[in-house]
Amino acid sequence: MKTTKKYFYHFALIASLFVSTKILYNNSRLPKLSLKMQQSTINIDDQILRILDMGLHRAIASFLWTETLLRSDIDHYKGKEFNNWMFLRLKTITSLDPYFYQAYLNGGVYLSIVKDDDLGAEYIYDRGLNYYSEKYYLGLNAAFHYLFELDKVQKSIKALEGISENIDKVNYATELLARLKSTQGDKTDAFNIILRLYNQSEEGSVFKKKYHTFLYSIKAELDLKCLNSKPSSNCSLKDFDGVNYLLNPRSNLWKAKKEWKIFKTKRAMKNN
């Protein structure tokens, strides 16, 4: 009798383990509830948090920044303006610590490229440039965002001008500033910017030749506009190469000996 009970208990134990394993296996195959970061993230109003932080705003900002990096997602944001969880988190971080440079630099890029939150990125870049207007990469990233994502030419020019002392590190950024200036009608400023690059370029280099072409075009546009509108003693009669402009006796219009193209941006821009 004892032996029968013993076997019964063993059988019951094995059956229980089998049933338990089966239940766990079946449950593991059930669909899991998954919430996106936009739905699950809690953001405390930055003004309230700043009141309650007991002077530890920089420490809390650092903690939130680390936590945000660990939990960041790649979902494009398509909701209402300024309600993206990542934007709200960056807004809180930079409110707690307005000098948190990495939050502006990397946060702006993340909002612009990954989250596709153009207005949120603009807000963060605007705030960052209030404190770091001369920081090269922040100004460069902000300028490209303003221009290519928002078509805000004047804001892009202002951001590039803010880093003008360091802008020669990357010639295409300097060239972009000159093209924007030229497109907006500031031909003289555009000429002086390209002339600076031209003088810094090595003799015989590809860049020297390219900048020479740009300078020729800008000067020709300025001179011919002057000659063909209201000719005066202030109008230059020679092109950038020192060659005289030609007067067409039939049309009575001046032209350059060489062909040239208007120096401007390669895409249509809104005038804002």
Buried (B, 14 or more C-beta within 10 A) or exposed (E): EEEEEEEEEEEEEEEEEEEEEEEEEEEEEEEEEEEEBBEEBEBEEBEEBBEEBEEEBEEBBBEBBEEBEEEBBEBEBEEEEEEBBBBBBBBBBBBBBBEBBEBBBBBBBBBBEBBBBBBBBBBBBBBBBEBBBEBBBBBBBBBBBBBEBBBBBBBBBBBBBBBBEBBEEBBEBBBBBBBBBBBBEBBEBBBEBBBBBBEEBEEEEEBBEBBBBBBBBBBBBBBBEBBBEEEEEEBBEEBBEEEEBEEEEEEEEBBBEEEBEEBBBEEEBEEE
